[in-house]
Amino acid sequence: MILVAALTCAACNKDDTATQAASTQGGEPSEAAAAVGRVLDSWHDAAARADEATYFSHFAQNGIFLGTDAIERWNVAGFRAYARPHFARGKAWSFKSTRRAVTVHPSGTVAWFDEDLATENLGPARGSGVLVQEAGLWKIAQYNLALTIPNARFKEVKALLDAAAGSPTPPSR
């Protein structure tokens, strides 16, 4: 129930300034918001170093990863099976947060965030999601990776997506 409320509040909050203000006290991030940021930084760093154990340890027990493809809604076990060959090659992927806003629910047990990402292979991207406290640790309950599309280019991108709609759809994960 708290997770649904957190997602609802996050979806309603369209003003980055308000989101950042909600996660700070006197201009500095709250300790909880800073801790969430450290978890996300560690998670991104683990992928760049191909540290599979650390990367997946940051997920909540029932965590979900939403990828850039419409069919990519992974539970942790499924995402790990997909990602394992990437980690085995010695480098999974490299995402660096260039801006992040974190909001912590007043209960201190749920946080939601959005971040702009610099990536080697995808170009500019955005991540957003929810972290929850499990056994006193912040864990990623949901991460949504999205590619940002400039509004001026949307017609071109939509045309490409429409053309691909006739292609066979891979099986759902």
C-alpha positions in Angstrom: 0.0 0.0 0.0 2.8 2.4 0.9 4.5 1.6 -2.5 1.3 2.4 -4.4 1.1 5.7 -2.5 4.7 6.5 -3.2 4.3 5.8 -6.9 1.2 7.9 -7.0 2.9 10.8 -5.3 5.9 10.5 -7.6 3.7 10.5 -10.7 1.8 13.6 -9.5 5.0 15.6 -8.8 6.0 17.2 -12.1 8.2 19.9 -10.6 11.9 18.9 -10.2 12.4 21.8 -7.8 9.6 20.5 -5.5 11.0 17.0 -5.7 14.5 18.1 -4.8 13.2 20.3 -2.0 11.2 17.4 -0.5 14.4 15.4 -0.2 16.5 18.1 1.4 16.8 19.9 4.7 18.5 23.3 4.6 19.8 22.8 1.1 21.6 19.5 1.9 20.1 16.1 1.1 18.5 14.3 4.1 20.6 11.3 5.3 18.0 8.9 3.9 18.1 10.6 0.5 21.9 10.6 0.5 21.9 6.9 1.5 19.6 6.2 -1.5 22.0 8.1 -3.7 24.9 6.0 -2.5 23.0 2.8 -3.2 22.2 3.8 -6.7 25.8 5.0 -7.3 27.1 1.6 -6.0 24.7 -0.2 -8.2 25.7 1.6 -11.3 29.4 1.2 -10.3 28.9 -2.6 -9.8 27.6 -2.9 -13.4 30.5 -0.9 -14.8 33.0 -3.2 -12.9 31.0 -6.4 -13.8 30.4 -7.2 -10.1 27.3 -9.3 -10.5 27.0 -10.2 -6.8 27.1 -6.5 -5.7 24.8 -5.4 -8.5 22.1 -7.9 -7.7 22.4 -7.5 -4.0 21.0 -4.0 -4.3 17.6 -5.4 -5.5 14.7 -5.9 -3.1 13.6 -9.5 -2.8 10.7 -8.9 -5.2 12.5 -6.2 -7.3 11.6 -5.4 -10.9 13.7 -4.0 -13.7 11.9 -2.3 -16.6 14.2 -2.1 -19.6 14.0 0.0 -22.7 12.2 -2.6 -24.8 8.5 -2.8 -24.2 8.7 -6.5 -23.4 11.4 -6.0 -20.7 9.7 -6.3 -17.3 12.1 -8.5 -15.4 11.9 -10.0 -11.9 15.3 -10.3 -10.3 15.9 -13.9 -11.2 15.0 -13.3 -14.9 17.0 -10.2 -15.1 20.0 -11.9 -13.6 19.8 -14.8 -16.1 19.6 -12.2 -18.9 22.5 -10.1 -17.6 24.8 -12.9 -16.5 26.6 -13.2 -19.9 27.2 -9.4 -19.9 28.8 -9.6 -16.4 30.8 -12.7 -17.5 32.4 -10.7 -20.3 34.0 -8.4 -17.6 31.8 -5.3 -18.2 28.1 -5.2 -18.1 27.1 -1.6 -18.9 28.2 1.9 -17.8 25.7 4.4 -16.5 26.6 7.6 -14.7 24.0 9.7 -13.0 24.4 13.4 -14.1 21.4 14.6 -12.1 19.3 12.9 -9.5 16.3 13.9 -7.4 15.3 11.7 -4.4 12.2 11.9 -2.3 11.9 10.0 0.9 8.4 9.2 2.3 7.9 10.7 5.8 7.9 7.1 7.1 11.5 6.8 6.1 11.0 3.4 4.6 10.2 4.2 1.0 12.0 6.5 -1.5 11.4 7.4 -5.1 13.8 9.0 -7.5 14.5 10.0 -11.1 17.9 10.5 -12.6 19.5 11.6 -15.9 22.1 9.2 -17.1 25.2 9.4 -19.3 25.7 6.0 -20.9 28.3 4.7 -23.3 26.0 2.7 -25.5 22.5 4.2 -25.2 23.3 7.9 -25.2 21.3 10.1 -22.8 18.9 8.1 -20.8 16.7 8.4 -17.7 16.2 6.1 -14.8 13.5 6.3 -12.2 12.3 4.0 -9.5 11.5 3.1 -5.9 13.6 1.9 -3.1 12.4 0.3 0.1 13.9 -0.5 3.4 14.5 -4.3 3.9 16.3 -5.3 7.1 17.5 -1.7 7.5 19.0 -1.5 4.1 17.8 0.5 1.0 16.9 -2.0 -1.8 15.7 -1.3 -5.3 12.1 -2.4 -5.6 11.7 -1.0 -9.1 14.0 0.6 -11.6 12.7 1.9 -14.9 15.3 2.6 -17.6 14.1 4.9 -20.4 15.5 6.5 -23.5 14.7 10.2 -23.8 13.4 11.4 -27.1 13.5 15.1 -28.1 10.0 16.2 -28.8 11.1 17.6 -32.2 12.2 14.0 -33.2 9.2 12.1 -31.9 7.4 11.8 -35.3 10.5 10.1 -36.7 10.8 7.8 -33.8 7.1 6.9 -33.8 7.4 6.1 -37.5 10.2 3.7 -36.8 8.2 2.1 -34.0 5.2 1.8 -36.2 7.3 0.1 -38.9 8.7 -2.3 -36.3 5.2 -3.2 -35.0 4.8 -5.6 -38.0 7.8 -7.5 -36.8 7.4 -10.7 -34.8 7.2 -10.0 -31.1 9.8 -11.9 -29.0 8.3 -14.0 -26.1 7.4 -12.2 -22.9 9.8 -12.3 -20.0 
